[in-house]
Amino acid sequence: MRQPIFVSAQRRGPCMPTCRLFLVASLLLLGAAPALADEDGESLFDVEVHGFVSQGAIKTIRNNFLVPNSKRGSFDLTEAGINFTKPVSDRLRLGFQLFGGGFVPTGAYNAKLDWFYLDYHWKDWLGIRAGRVKLPFGLYNEINDVDSARVPALLPQSTYPVANRNFLLAQTGFELYGYLGSERAGALEYRLYGGTIVFDLAPQQSGLPYVVRGVDFAYLAGGRLMWELPVEGLRLGGSAQVLRLDADLQGTTDPRFTGHIEIPAVLWMGSLEYSAHDWLLAAEYGRWHSKRESNIMAPPPLGTGLAAAPWTANERYYALVAYRFTPHFQLGSYYAGFFPNVDKRHGRENQQHDVAGTLRIDITPNWLLKLEGHYLKGTAYLSAALNDRPIQYLSSRWALFMLKTTAYF
């Protein structure tokens, strides 16, 4: 069966003094809780605590992926996080998480204030969240960093790319949500949100006439509607998002020359999942429509996955199957496809196909191990900066292997 979701993690910029203050305060609250009981015997600071520690290794054949030295083999996948949630009343709940690590070849393991929220649940059909919350986009965007809640070590990169986690994982703002149930028709869950994103730039190529100096989201809004059919484990849904990204450019040879980019975009995804009786079957299909407007001829890439040509649509899809043979062993596999431009489907740089297989071993109820292999064709999602040459000159057929272990509570 699909594992429960108990914690989420997303990565952000360097640790601020506020993060350290939250960490120290949280530890003090936990330590002081027994001494601060109210008259009913309940702790004033009774909080729910979850955490995880994860270590992985990656090895690729022919091309580097995610980290600079993956062809040689790398252990630069280390994650650790802890979160705290507190019910303030029957309807109001607060929470935040500290996270450190990720794909960090520099060894920067500073703790970050990862997500935070206040959640007011007025009725089953209406609630509101405010803060820094995960984006409900597709089936699994909210568990992109929750290793224990999924079978693959890497979710299908066509749909949930690790390189774009900071772009599509979470937003800072508000969200309305609700759940409407019916015995005959099943249930509907809706999520509506609006806010902004703090965007981290991808590594920029050297030798370009311009470099990106600042990125800002002019607007971001979207929603997801999920229908739980009156069949055990079956759900059908759709997600949509509109946004506009603005970026400022500066000349590399002459700083007096500046430029500007505007990228309006519309993203949508259709989703289908069956999760019951030890089976997990899932399929998703989506397109991202975007336009790049700039006052210079050849603006540099921003690493968002949005196309560079006027009103270009890219295509993303996958099909996944997994089966739990015993409480300790689960096998999964998926095929994923990605085309940066639906009008250009030929050439290694214009496509990427990924066939993956995963063995998940739950050693104990709180400790797991994953072995995973990928065979890939195409270079559309590879980074020229990590490989020191343009993606059209990289090997068209390549492979990826991962080992990952996670302990959680």
Secondary structure as UniProt FT lines:
FT   HELIX           17..32
FT   HELIX           33..36
FT   TURN            39..40
FT   TURN            44..45
FT   STRAND          48..61
FT   TURN            68..72
FT   STRAND          74..87
FT   STRAND          92..103
FT   TURN            105..106
FT   STRAND          112..123
FT   TURN            124..125
FT   STRAND          126..134
FT   TURN            138..140
FT   HELIX           141..143
FT   TURN            144..145
FT   HELIX           147..149
FT   TURN            157..159
FT   HELIX           162..164
FT   HELIX           165..168
FT   STRAND          170..182
FT   TURN            183..185
FT   STRAND          186..196
FT   TURN            206..207
FT   STRAND          210..228
FT   TURN            232..233
FT   STRAND          234..251
FT   TURN            255..256
FT   STRAND          258..276
FT   TURN            277..278
FT   STRAND          279..290
FT   STRAND          293..294
FT   TURN            310..311
FT   STRAND          312..326
FT   TURN            327..328
FT   STRAND          329..339
FT   TURN            342..343
FT   HELIX           348..350
FT   STRAND          352..364
FT   TURN            365..366
FT   STRAND          367..377
FT   TURN            380..381
FT   HELIX           384..387
FT   HELIX           391..393
FT   STRAND          397..408
//
